[in-house]
Amino acid sequence: MTTETSYGEDFRSIGQALEAKNVRSFELKRLGDWYILQGVPPGDGSLRSKLHKFKMRFRSGSDAESLTLALPDVEELSRKGKAKRFIPGRMPDFRRLSNTLRTIGAYLESKQAKLLELQIRPLTVTLSYEDGDGQEQIEDRTIRSFYNLFLELSEKRDEAKDGSKAQHSAG
């Protein structure tokens, strides 16, 4: 089974949209040509008000923010995001949700996996996917466990950019 989905690019674009909404914990599913996100924005105010909001959310299931994105929506987010991202020579910040998600997406691509569900919490990730053999896999990991992959991917992108620049200057 090969994946035609560019999870890295899609996830980064989705991450940028979630960063704008200050969403840090959420669930993400892919259904056909749609990404379905369910998340809870961080609360403001005192601990007492946060506890009250949590109790109300727990009882009613409300106050959760959901977002449904079609693939063309994700592509549009990507185009808008590219215009804002270009700062030459700057190392991307892994702690930004968009970069973390891009790395997780690249991880899925490297496994030729099909996303079933992704749950992001402040320090951990639960990743459910179908592997190349069609078997469901579930991984509970720390977000930090993806950091070395992030560094490898950043280095490869830098090398590709440098190689591209060398070709343009030679021609």
Buried (B, 14 or more C-beta within 10 A) or exposed (E): EEBEBBBBBBBBBBBBBBBEEEBBBBBBBBEEEEBBBBBBBEBEEEEEEEEEBEEEBEEEEEEEBEBEBEBEBBBEBBEEBEEEEEEEEEEBEBEBBBBBBBBBBBBBBEBBBBBBBBBBEEEBBBBBBBBEEEEEEEEEEEBBEBBEBBEEBBEEEEEEEEEEEEEEEEE
